[in-house]
Amino acid sequence: VWKALSEFYLDTELQKDDYIRIASVFRQSPYSLDQIRKIDIYEVAPVLQSNLLNIAGEWAGFDEKWLVENCTKQFARRNNSFKRIFFYLKNFLTYWTRDHHFKKVKEYI
């Protein structure tokens, strides 16, 4: 799920096939779409949202080992009330850039 969500942070235009593939990953996961949105906010966004704000952002994909290590750290911090509020507020900077991806993926779930 982390790897699939990471595609929302690339400096590329996702295509129909990308959304179908991501929807398949989400469907096969044990998580609801609402839970996946929370995974995005509290685990993936803190790691990758700076790429959305970078003029020359990553476009080819993120190193999976690096992604898993960093998302795992965020997962460990997820239940900290202060961190949850901080991540939630920080999410407002880039949520609009990812919301349309969730809407597209939902079409294929």
N, C-alpha and C positions, 0 to 999 in steps of 0.2 A: 504494500500500500504506500509506503514512504517513497519508493522508487516511482511508482505511478504518479503520485502527487507531485513529485519533483519536476515532472514535465510541465506543470503549470507555471513554473518559475524560469523556464528557458526563454531566451530572447529569440523565439521562433514562433511562427504561426502554426498552430496545431491544425491538422486536417481531419476529415471524417474518419479515416482509418485509425488515427491516433485516438480519437474519442471512443471508438468502438473497442480498441484494445484496452484502454484505461477502464472503460465500463466493465469489461470482462474481468479485469483484476478486482475491481470493487465488488462485483457480483460473487466472485469466488471467495472473497474474504469473509470472515465471520462478523463483519461490522456493517451496521446500517449506514446509509448515506449521511445521516446526522452525526453519527460517531466518526465517520471519515472526515467530515468538516471540522470536528473538534481535534482530530489528529492533525489536520492541516494547521489549525490555529496554534495549537500548543506544542507541537513537535516538529513540524516541517517549516512553517513560516519563520520561526526564530532563527533557523539555520540558513534558509535560502532567500528570504525576502529582500536582502540587500542586492541580490542579482537583478531584481525587478527595477531597482532604483539606479542601477549602473548603466551608463550610456553604452558601454561595450560589454554587455553581460554575456554570460556563458550561453552558448546556443547548441553545443553538440551533446550535452549531457553531463551529469555530475558523476564523479567517481563513486561507485556503489559502496565500497568499503568506508570511505570518508563520510558518505551520507548516512550510512547505518550507525557508525560511531557517534556522529553528532546528533542524530535524531534520538538515539538511545539515551544520550545525556539529557536531552530535553524531556524525554519521557520520565526520567528519574525526577525531574524538577516539576513535573506537571501538577502534582498534588500540593505543592507549596502555594498557599493562598496569595502571597505577595507576587510570586512569579506568574500565577494564572491571571491576575489583574493586569500586570505589566504586559504580558503577551497579548492579552485581549485588547488592551488599548493600543498597543503598537500595531496590531493587526489592521486597524483602521487605515493605516497608510497605504496598504496594498490590497485590501480585501476586494475592492472593485475590479482589480486586474485578474483575480482568480474566480470571481463569482460567475462570470460568463462561461468559464470552463466547466464549472459544476452544472450549470444549466444544460450545456451541450451533452455532457456525460449522462445526465439524467435521462435524456432522450433515448439512450441506448441501453439503459439498465432494465 
